[in-house]
Amino acid sequence: MTISGASKRYDTRSGTVHALDRVSLEVRDGEFLCILGPSGCGKSTLLWSMAGLHGLSSGEIRLGPSKIEAPHPEIAMIFQEANLLPWRNLESNIALPFELKRTKPDRARISRLLQRVGLAGFESKYPRELSGGMQQRASIVRGLAVDPSVLLMDEPFGALDAFTRDEMNLLIQEIWMETGKTIIFITHSIAEALFLADRIVVMSARPGRIQEIVEVDLPRPRPISVQSTPEFIARVNDIKDMIDHRKV
Ligand SMILES: Nc1ncnc2c1ncn2[C@@H]1O[C@H](COP(=O)(O)OP(=O)(O)OP(=O)(O)O)[C@@H](O)[C@H]1O
């Protein structure tokens, strides 16, 4: 995926908000890219534009030869809230993207994915009957069910408790290693970004620009315990300094 000179201004009643300023980035096929930055620096604006849910004021985003201006079948998005429809059971929530495309759900693939994330047997449950972690697992299945090549994740585990978040981080790392999808993942947590990413894009405060790109070469699969190693903690602090210095 290629982002070239992406800028976004929002015109509001109280004036213009310059959310993104000439962001250019080449996302490598199959990489796990995390985007980190202070609140309001335009992370969601960038991700929504990559999903084709937002227009840019200038610049462009491409996936291969296609310019992304509307939702694209190869790109799926997962949000902080699982966004399951409360009146549909799990199976029918997961079938929704297929209904929208007027295609038949790929039952075999869905059932493999449900098995993979530990939700086999829960197909007839309604969202209210599932924990937050289970709902987010279901939304991952819904995103992967259509077999996209790019998965966009907007702070998907931000609302979960620390233990569930660790579990989900391990799960998404495993799924990424198994499937080879390109994942672009927004987080506020430096440790989460370091744990998951091949590269971390650090963005600066408004207007959002790319401040730094950090390569993470920790061997995989990474166990949760890597986060307590002195090397990992030193790296977290380096990135924290990078972000703090910008604020001064
Ligand atoms: N629809 C909108 N209309 C007007 N301003 C908006 C709109 N969406 C976002 N903004 C503004 O654009 C800026 C960037 O917002 P965005 O949500 O992309 O940042 P973010 O880095 O994802 O923030 P957070 O980390 O808090 O989720 C913010 O100042 C926000 O208030």
The ligand as a Gaussian input file, in Angstrom:
#p B3LYP/6-31G(d) Opt

LIG

0 1
 N      -15.026000      14.570000      11.290000
 C      -14.231000      15.483000      11.829000
 N      -14.526000      16.796000      11.801000
 C      -13.706000      17.721000      12.323000
 N      -12.517000      17.444000      12.914000
 C      -12.164000      16.155000      12.990000
 C      -12.994000      15.106000      12.446000
 N      -12.365000      13.915000      12.671000
 C      -11.209000      14.202000      13.311000
 N      -11.089000      15.547000      13.502000
 C       -9.948000      16.244000      14.123000
 O       -8.775000      15.903000      13.407000
 C       -7.685000      15.695000      14.308000
 C       -7.136000      14.285000      14.123000
 O       -8.115000      13.351000      14.576000
 P       -7.872000      11.776000      14.588000
 O       -9.074000      11.147000      15.214000
 O       -7.486000      11.342000      13.247000
 O       -6.609000      11.658000      15.561000
 P       -6.059000      10.421000      16.376000
 O       -4.589000      10.547000      16.356000
 O       -6.658000       9.171000      15.850000
 O       -6.616000      10.700000      17.822000
 P       -6.864000       9.680000      19.052000
 O       -5.536000       9.071000      19.327000
 O       -7.335000      10.571000      20.153000
 O       -7.899000       8.696000      18.584000
 C       -8.228000      15.955000      15.696000
 O       -7.925000      17.254000      16.074000
 C       -9.718000      15.769000      15.547000
 O      -10.413000      16.598000      16.460000

